[in-house]
Amino acid sequence: MNQLKLEIEKAWNNKNVWVTDKNIKKVVLKVIDYLEIGTIRVSDYLNKRWVVNEWIKKAIIMYFSIQKMNTIELGPLEFYDKIPIKNKFKEKGIRVVPHAIARYGSYISPGVVLMPSYVNIGAYIGKETMIDTWATVGSCAQIGSRVHISGGVGIGGVLEPLQGFPVIVENDVFIGSRCILVEGILIKEGAVLGSNVVITASTKIFDVTHEKPIETKKVIPKYSVVIPGSYPKKFTSGIYHVPCAMIIGKRKESTNKKVSLNDALRTHNLSV
């Protein structure tokens, strides 16, 4: 892997030869193959924090440059694109419901269920996760194990800036329907997001479980129960309400994740 990284970093600074140099093409294709089988991933959890492997994102960008447009036929369906579609789901132990689409170079673990949905290149999805109907998992997004991503959820992707974090959803998280998570948001283990929660890098997150609200951004703590909210903000023309996310409680850290999820939903009367 260190050798691949060195080759990618060297080639990155010589953009004029990406398409013509066969050796560079082989290196890039090898990186994408390793992404496909989960040997490497865009973001790793090391020393109790998430780190971005920028060189892998560089390889994905290079892959777009060296690939040629091609007609892809799947029965009566036809696509015209640079990146192949993932296949051989039976051998990989993945349930895929028509018309779910996953691009080559994304990793999907055994036991995952893909309802009609979309998974982009560089994404990583852990074991026994559900990607529900019309949900999208953007490029390089990192999704943990036993996560439920409900219908219509939008998980943003990121390739540039290279140092930019992807959206990361850790293990045992529940994302309610129509939530939108973008710009490198981190949802930590066991959190529950009710329907329509929208979190960007600039979205204020208020923990209202204390006497005074605690304001943060970008990170939803472990086992938090979150709903959409709003707060007043003064503009030139008057005071208007701006969307925010509100932490209203904690989900119990339980070995029975399904039971603790149901308890959290009942306790806080959440719609999902």
C-alpha positions, 0 to 999 in steps of 0.5 A, spaced: 500 500 500 505 504 501 508 503 494 501 504 491 501 511 495 507 513 493 506 512 485 499 516 486 502 522 489 508 522 484 503 521 478 498 526 481 503 532 480 504 530 473 497 531 470 499 531 463 500 524 463 495 521 466 491 518 460 497 516 456 502 513 461 500 505 462 503 504 468 499 510 472 493 507 469 495 500 472 496 503 479 490 507 479 486 501 477 489 497 482 487 502 487 480 502 485 480 494 485 482 495 492 476 499 494 472 495 491 473 489 495 474 493 501 482 492 502 482 500 503 477 505 504 477 513 504 477 514 511 480 509 517 479 510 524 486 510 527 488 512 534 481 514 536 479 518 531 477 518 523 483 520 518 482 521 511 486 517 506 487 523 501 491 519 496 485 514 495 481 520 493 486 522 488 486 516 485 479 516 484 479 523 481 485 520 476 480 514 475 475 519 472 480 522 468 483 516 465 476 512 464 473 512 457 465 513 456 462 506 455 455 504 453 453 499 459 447 494 457 443 491 463 437 487 459 433 492 457 436 498 461 442 502 458 447 507 461 452 511 458 458 512 463 465 512 465 465 507 471 462 500 471 456 498 475 457 493 481 455 486 480 456 479 483 451 480 489 449 473 490 457 471 491 458 477 496 452 476 500 448 482 498 441 483 497 439 488 492 432 490 490 431 493 483 433 498 481 438 499 486 445 501 483 452 501 486 458 503 482 464 499 482 469 502 487 464 502 492 465 497 498 458 493 500 459 488 506 455 481 506 449 482 509 447 489 507 440 490 503 440 495 498 433 497 496 432 501 490 437 506 492 444 509 489 451 508 492 457 512 489 464 510 488 469 510 494 463 509 499 464 504 504 458 500 507 458 495 513 455 489 515 448 488 516 446 495 514 440 497 510 440 502 505 432 504 504 428 506 498 431 512 494 436 513 499 443 515 496 450 514 499 455 519 496 462 518 493 467 516 499 461 516 504 463 511 510 457 507 513 458 503 519 455 496 521 448 495 523 446 502 520 439 503 518 438 509 512 431 510 511 427 512 505 429 518 501 435 520 506 441 524 502 448 522 504 453 527 501 459 525 497 466 529 497 472 528 493 474 535 493 477 538 497 482 532 498 483 534 505 475 534 506 472 529 510 466 525 508 460 524 511 461 518 516 456 514 520 458 510 525 455 503 527 448 502 530 446 508 527 438 510 525 437 515 520 430 517 519 427 518 513 428 524 508 434 526 513 440 530 509 447 529 511 453 533 508 459 536 508 463 531 512 458 530 518 460 525 523 454 521 526 457 517 532 455 510 534 448 509 536 445 515 534 438 516 532 436 521 527 428 523 527 425 525 520 427 531 516 434 532 520 438 536 516 446 537 518 451 541 514 458 543 516 454 550 518 448 547 522 448 549 529 447 543 533 443 544 540 443 539 546 437 541 550 437 536 555 441 541 560 438 547 564 442 551 558 443 549 551 450 547 549 451 549 542 456 545 537 457 543 530 459 537 525 458 532 530 452 528 533 455 524 540 454 517 541 447 515 542 444 522 541 436 522 539 436 528 534 430 532 531 429 537 527 428 544 530 429 552 528 432 558 532 431 565 531 436 569 527 436 577 526 437 579 519 436 586 516 429 585 514 427 582 520 428 576 525 427 569 521 427 562 524 433 558 521 434 550 521 438 547 526 438 540 529 436 538 537 439 533 541 433 531 546 435 525 549 440 519 549 438 512 547 440 507 552 447 503 550 444 496 550 446 490 547 439 489 544 440 495 539 433 493 536 429 494 542 433 500 545 432 503 538 424 502 539 425 505 546 428 511 544 422 512 538 417 511 543 420 515 549 421 521 545 415 520 540 419 521 534 417 520 527 422 516 522 
